[in-house]
């Protein structure tokens, strides 16, 4: 399991210890999905997890957008049964806190589902592993009404340096273009590894933004989690620090 991804999930639950909704776009064989489900069962019982996949592999990239050969149409196809088996191993197959949504995003990311998730008002984590530009734009448009300051985004294929292409492409270009069209949403990087996989935190949505104090505390917590301290220890340290500060 990629460390930046694990940390991102834990950072989200450190910011929102009461739990909330976690979304995964691009489930594939369910490795990260089942891992999150297991964490929810053991440590975050109030959280929910929703995964999106076509089970037919990647759709065709937008005409004119560059993509490596490994992101060709049909790559990363899997079967839902593999994911269900992994959920069963995690004792989460029939758990109502876990949901899989089938289909390509242009069919599955419906206004009805968007409203259902928006009404929860509890988004905390978004795992983005869709590789290509077109799918990234679709999911960002879908999640925008759900976003709030503090939500963590994890990007699995952010201009992978192993792809020998100097221009912008895929998830990286999609976020840049989408951000230009949506200047009311701001984010900053939290953690980045040598493959450019990264986590971000949403710092502002519209007129609502994280205070400087809150953001400073989150940065401290991220430092602790990245350096191996579990979120529960991070929260204990913060409470002790506040108590000592009162004397």
DRENDO-515464 format. One line per field, with one value per residue (C-alpha): residue number from 1; chain; x, y, z. Coordinates in nm, 4 decimals. Each point is the difference from the previous one (the first is absolute). Last residue first. Layout:
BEGIN
num = (NUM | ...);
chaine = (A | ...);
c1 = (X | ...);
c2 = (Y | ...);
c3 = (Z | ...);
***
This chain:
BEGIN
num = (247 | 246 | 245 | 244 | 243 | 242 | 241 | 240 | 239 | 238 | 237 | 236 | 235 | 234 | 233 | 232 | 231 | 230 | 229 | 228 | 227 | 226 | 225 | 224 | 223 | 222 | 221 | 220 | 219 | 218 | 217 | 216 | 215 | 214 | 213 | 212 | 211 | 210 | 209 | 208 | 207 | 206 | 205 | 204 | 203 | 202 | 201 | 200 | 199 | 198 | 197 | 196 | 195 | 194 | 193 | 192 | 191 | 190 | 189 | 188 | 187 | 186 | 185 | 184 | 183 | 182 | 181 | 180 | 179 | 178 | 177 | 176 | 175 | 174 | 173 | 172 | 171 | 170 | 169 | 168 | 167 | 166 | 165 | 164 | 163 | 162 | 161 | 160 | 159 | 158 | 157 | 156 | 155 | 154 | 153 | 152 | 151 | 150 | 149 | 148 | 147 | 146 | 145 | 144 | 143 | 142 | 141 | 140 | 139 | 138 | 137 | 136 | 135 | 134 | 133 | 132 | 131 | 130 | 129 | 128 | 127 | 126 | 125 | 124 | 123 | 122 | 121 | 120 | 119 | 118 | 117 | 116 | 115 | 114 | 113 | 112 | 111 | 110 | 109 | 108 | 107 | 106 | 105 | 104 | 103 | 102 | 101 | 100 | 99 | 98 | 97 | 96 | 95 | 94 | 93 | 92 | 91 | 90 | 89 | 88 | 87 | 86 | 85 | 84 | 83 | 82 | 81 | 80 | 79 | 78 | 77 | 76 | 75 | 74 | 73 | 72 | 71 | 70 | 69 | 68 | 67 | 66 | 65 | 64 | 63 | 62 | 61 | 60 | 59 | 58 | 57 | 56 | 55 | 54 | 53 | 52 | 51 | 50 | 49 | 48 | 47 | 46 | 45 | 44 | 43 | 42 | 41 | 40 | 39 | 38 | 37 | 36 | 35 | 34 | 33 | 32 | 31 | 30 | 29 | 28 | 27 | 26 | 25 | 24 | 23 | 22 | 21 | 20 | 19 | 18 | 17 | 16 | 15 | 14 | 13 | 12 | 11 | 10 | 9 | 8 | 7 | 6 | 5 | 4 | 3 | 2 | 1);
chaine = (A | A | A | A | A | A | A | A | A | A | A | A | A | A | A | A | A | A | A | A | A | A | A | A | A | A | A | A | A | A | A | A | A | A | A | A | A | A | A | A | A | A | A | A | A | A | A | A | A | A | A | A | A | A | A | A | A | A | A | A | A | A | A | A | A | A | A | A | A | A | A | A | A | A | A | A | A | A | A | A | A | A | A | A | A | A | A | A | A | A | A | A | A | A | A | A | A | A | A | A | A | A | A | A | A | A | A | A | A | A | A | A | A | A | A | A | A | A | A | A | A | A | A | A | A | A | A | A | A | A | A | A | A | A | A | A | A | A | A | A | A | A | A | A | A | A | A | A | A | A | A | A | A | A | A | A | A | A | A | A | A | A | A | A | A | A | A | A | A | A | A | A | A | A | A | A | A | A | A | A | A | A | A | A | A | A | A | A | A | A | A | A | A | A | A | A | A | A | A | A | A | A | A | A | A | A | A | A | A | A | A | A | A | A | A | A | A | A | A | A | A | A | A | A | A | A | A | A | A | A | A | A | A | A | A | A | A | A | A | A | A | A | A | A | A | A | A);
c1 = (-0.1547 | -0.2319 | 0.2793 | 0.0639 | -0.3558 | 0.0236 | 0.3256 | -0.1523 | -0.2984 | 0.2287 | 0.2159 | -0.3082 | -0.1260 | 0.3330 | 0.0039 | -0.3469 | 0.1138 | 0.2819 | 0.3561 | 0.2203 | 0.1830 | -0.2686 | -0.2529 | 0.1966 | 0.0655 | -0.3642 | -0.1057 | 0.2219 | -0.1424 | -0.3500 | 0.0763 | 0.1288 | -0.3117 | -0.2233 | 0.1930 | -0.0007 | -0.3746 | -0.1244 | -0.2223 | -0.3647 | -0.0744 | -0.0038 | 0.1816 | 0.3357 | 0.2853 | -0.0589 | 0.2888 | 0.2246 | 0.1622 | 0.2588 | 0.1339 | 0.2821 | 0.2017 | 0.2654 | -0.2671 | -0.2152 | -0.1712 | -0.2370 | -0.0460 | -0.2277 | -0.3577 | -0.2290 | -0.3544 | -0.1605 | 0.2342 | -0.2055 | 0.0795 | 0.3713 | -0.0185 | -0.1479 | 0.2866 | 0.2661 | -0.1812 | -0.0437 | 0.3639 | 0.1219 | -0.2558 | 0.1056 | 0.2448 | 0.2359 | 0.2964 | 0.3471 | -0.0900 | 0.2174 | -0.2463 | 0.2141 | -0.0523 | -0.3666 | -0.2005 | -0.2312 | -0.1079 | -0.1280 | -0.1463 | -0.1405 | -0.2419 | -0.0624 | -0.3037 | 0.0886 | -0.2038 | -0.3161 | -0.0653 | -0.3298 | -0.1139 | 0.3383 | -0.0162 | -0.1683 | 0.1944 | 0.3197 | -0.1137 | -0.0627 | 0.3223 | 0.1996 | -0.1691 | 0.0929 | 0.3632 | 0.1046 | 0.1432 | -0.3212 | 0.1485 | -0.1484 | -0.0622 | -0.2310 | -0.0221 | -0.2127 | -0.3496 | -0.2560 | -0.2831 | -0.2247 | -0.2308 | 0.2866 | 0.0333 | -0.3663 | 0.0041 | 0.2977 | -0.1728 | -0.3080 | 0.2069 | 0.1651 | 0.3631 | -0.0676 | -0.0607 | 0.2741 | 0.2109 | 0.0153 | -0.2039 | -0.0532 | -0.0319 | 0.1369 | -0.1171 | 0.1436 | -0.1595 | -0.2905 | 0.2326 | -0.0674 | 0.3568 | 0.1691 | 0.1546 | 0.3435 | 0.0233 | -0.3514 | 0.1111 | 0.2828 | -0.2436 | -0.2287 | 0.2922 | 0.0868 | -0.3679 | -0.0180 | 0.2205 | 0.3067 | 0.0982 | 0.3183 | 0.0513 | -0.3080 | 0.0894 | 0.3693 | 0.1472 | 0.2987 | 0.0866 | 0.0654 | -0.2599 | -0.0001 | -0.3266 | -0.1014 | -0.3252 | -0.1017 | 0.1229 | -0.1944 | -0.1573 | 0.2200 | -0.0820 | -0.3307 | -0.0826 | -0.1650 | 0.1178 | -0.1171 | 0.0481 | -0.1970 | 0.1243 | -0.1811 | 0.1454 | -0.1596 | 0.1870 | 0.3456 | 0.2516 | -0.0646 | -0.2816 | 0.1039 | 0.3599 | -0.1115 | -0.2083 | 0.2966 | 0.2184 | -0.2758 | -0.0079 | 0.3778 | 0.0380 | -0.3314 | 0.0981 | -0.0698 | -0.1704 | 0.0354 | -0.1648 | -0.0046 | -0.2237 | 0.0160 | -0.3022 | 0.0321 | 0.1817 | -0.0417 | 0.3768 | -0.0263 | 0.3485 | 0.1630 | -0.2261 | 0.1152 | 0.3628 | -0.0475 | -0.1238 | 0.2801 | 0.2612 | -0.1078 | 0.0109 | 0.3426 | 0.1253 | -0.1017 | -0.1371);
c2 = (2.7230 | -0.0037 | -0.0874 | -0.3228 | -0.1101 | 0.0969 | -0.1951 | -0.2996 | 0.0111 | 0.0240 | -0.2881 | -0.2138 | 0.0837 | -0.0997 | -0.3229 | -0.0869 | 0.0902 | -0.2589 | 0.1434 | -0.1191 | 0.3028 | 0.0741 | -0.0039 | 0.2521 | 0.2354 | -0.0228 | 0.0894 | 0.3096 | 0.1037 | -0.0526 | 0.2246 | 0.2741 | -0.0328 | 0.0397 | 0.3041 | 0.1663 | -0.0557 | -0.2483 | 0.1577 | 0.0599 | 0.2802 | -0.2316 | -0.3212 | 0.0558 | -0.2070 | -0.3322 | -0.2209 | -0.1776 | -0.3430 | -0.1111 | -0.2572 | 0.1831 | -0.3230 | 0.1313 | 0.0502 | 0.3048 | 0.0994 | 0.2827 | 0.2009 | 0.3026 | 0.0563 | 0.2787 | -0.0159 | 0.3330 | 0.0190 | -0.2695 | 0.0303 | 0.0469 | -0.2832 | -0.2321 | 0.0702 | -0.0657 | -0.3029 | -0.1495 | 0.0641 | -0.1944 | -0.2811 | -0.0736 | 0.2156 | 0.2975 | 0.0038 | -0.1475 | -0.3606 | -0.2917 | -0.1795 | -0.1113 | 0.3469 | -0.0911 | 0.3122 | -0.0324 | -0.3622 | -0.0949 | 0.3316 | 0.0138 | 0.2795 | 0.0934 | 0.2007 | 0.2679 | 0.2812 | -0.1360 | -0.1884 | -0.1688 | 0.2510 | -0.0499 | -0.3795 | -0.0541 | 0.2650 | -0.1512 | -0.3479 | 0.0990 | 0.2010 | -0.2974 | -0.2389 | 0.2186 | 0.0545 | -0.3611 | -0.1937 | -0.0812 | -0.0484 | 0.2845 | -0.0897 | 0.2612 | 0.0464 | 0.1912 | 0.0459 | 0.0528 | 0.2186 | -0.3078 | 0.1942 | 0.0389 | -0.3771 | -0.0474 | 0.3087 | -0.1358 | -0.3361 | 0.1633 | 0.2257 | -0.3092 | -0.1015 | -0.3511 | 0.0682 | 0.2462 | -0.1603 | -0.3402 | -0.2593 | -0.1656 | 0.1652 | -0.2029 | 0.0626 | -0.0572 | 0.1233 | -0.2388 | -0.2954 | -0.2966 | -0.0534 | 0.1535 | -0.2961 | 0.0989 | -0.3305 | 0.0633 | 0.3395 | -0.1685 | -0.2456 | 0.2877 | 0.1716 | -0.3097 | -0.0511 | 0.3536 | -0.1035 | 0.1797 | 0.2209 | 0.1943 | 0.0869 | 0.0091 | 0.3206 | 0.0803 | 0.1254 | -0.2350 | 0.1460 | 0.3380 | 0.2750 | 0.3237 | 0.1894 | 0.0742 | -0.1960 | -0.0589 | -0.3368 | -0.3141 | -0.1642 | -0.1846 | -0.3558 | -0.1805 | -0.0458 | 0.3461 | 0.1122 | 0.2234 | -0.0732 | 0.1364 | -0.0302 | 0.1072 | 0.1123 | -0.0350 | -0.3196 | 0.1548 | -0.2338 | -0.3671 | -0.0073 | 0.3259 | -0.1157 | -0.3220 | 0.1902 | 0.2247 | -0.3036 | -0.1539 | 0.3109 | 0.0324 | -0.3527 | -0.0108 | -0.1613 | 0.3197 | 0.2492 | 0.3119 | 0.2935 | -0.0611 | 0.2108 | 0.0253 | 0.1273 | 0.1017 | -0.0671 | 0.1660 | 0.0484 | 0.2459 | 0.1537 | -0.3166 | -0.2109 | 0.1862 | -0.0310 | -0.3766 | -0.0366 | 0.2228 | -0.1959 | -0.3265 | 0.1556 | 0.1550 | -0.3369 | -0.1940 | -0.3404);
c3 = (3.2566 | -0.3031 | -0.2419 | 0.1850 | -0.0682 | -0.3675 | -0.0424 | 0.1762 | -0.2344 | -0.3056 | 0.1179 | 0.0531 | -0.3486 | -0.1555 | 0.2003 | -0.1312 | -0.3534 | 0.0109 | 0.0127 | -0.2852 | -0.1326 | -0.2576 | 0.2848 | 0.2091 | -0.2913 | -0.1053 | 0.3547 | -0.0062 | -0.3361 | 0.1409 | 0.2974 | -0.2315 | -0.2146 | 0.3040 | 0.1218 | -0.3421 | -0.0246 | -0.2561 | -0.2623 | -0.0775 | -0.2470 | -0.2989 | 0.0910 | 0.1651 | 0.1431 | -0.1747 | 0.1081 | -0.2435 | -0.0043 | -0.2496 | -0.2401 | -0.1773 | -0.0432 | 0.2431 | 0.2722 | 0.0756 | 0.3261 | 0.0987 | -0.3182 | 0.0116 | -0.1087 | -0.1167 | -0.1398 | -0.0974 | -0.3007 | -0.1782 | -0.3710 | 0.0668 | 0.2532 | -0.2634 | -0.2407 | 0.2635 | 0.1422 | -0.3475 | -0.0884 | 0.3031 | -0.0366 | -0.3566 | -0.1911 | 0.0076 | -0.2357 | 0.0409 | -0.0679 | 0.1054 | 0.2253 | 0.2945 | 0.1525 | 0.0744 | -0.0806 | 0.3011 | -0.0091 | 0.3464 | 0.1126 | 0.3549 | 0.0892 | 0.3636 | 0.1083 | 0.2551 | -0.1525 | -0.1624 | -0.3218 | -0.0799 | -0.2655 | -0.1755 | 0.0065 | -0.3379 | -0.1899 | 0.1387 | -0.1040 | -0.3603 | -0.0320 | 0.1285 | -0.2420 | -0.2986 | 0.1013 | 0.0556 | 0.2941 | 0.1893 | 0.3462 | 0.2025 | 0.3660 | 0.1539 | 0.3780 | 0.2533 | -0.1455 | 0.2780 | -0.1257 | -0.0295 | -0.2309 | -0.2460 | -0.0326 | -0.0871 | -0.2243 | -0.1972 | -0.0302 | -0.1517 | -0.2263 | -0.1432 | 0.0014 | -0.1346 | -0.3699 | -0.0998 | 0.2723 | -0.1675 | 0.1844 | 0.3364 | 0.3424 | 0.2906 | 0.3572 | 0.3473 | 0.3231 | -0.0494 | 0.0741 | -0.2248 | -0.1194 | 0.3060 | 0.1864 | -0.1391 | -0.1849 | -0.1313 | -0.1268 | -0.1872 | -0.1541 | -0.0990 | -0.1710 | -0.2024 | -0.0861 | -0.1426 | -0.2852 | -0.1277 | -0.2912 | 0.0582 | -0.3683 | -0.2236 | -0.1834 | 0.0305 | 0.3249 | -0.0064 | -0.3402 | 0.1587 | -0.0489 | -0.1992 | -0.0451 | -0.3610 | 0.0119 | 0.3613 | 0.1279 | -0.0832 | 0.3008 | 0.2495 | 0.0970 | -0.0389 | 0.3700 | -0.0327 | 0.3423 | 0.2836 | 0.3701 | 0.2948 | 0.3587 | 0.3165 | 0.3323 | 0.3443 | 0.0890 | -0.0469 | 0.1675 | -0.0679 | -0.2547 | -0.1662 | -0.0216 | -0.1650 | -0.2524 | -0.0757 | -0.0704 | -0.2121 | -0.2194 | -0.0198 | -0.1376 | -0.1850 | -0.3294 | -0.2014 | 0.2364 | -0.2173 | 0.1773 | 0.3744 | 0.2228 | 0.3801 | 0.1937 | 0.3640 | 0.3233 | 0.3409 | 0.0060 | -0.2936 | -0.0288 | 0.1353 | -0.2184 | -0.3099 | 0.1120 | 0.0378 | -0.3575 | -0.1288 | 0.1971 | -0.1544 | -0.3486 | 0.0557 | 0.1270 | -0.3076 | 0.1018);
***
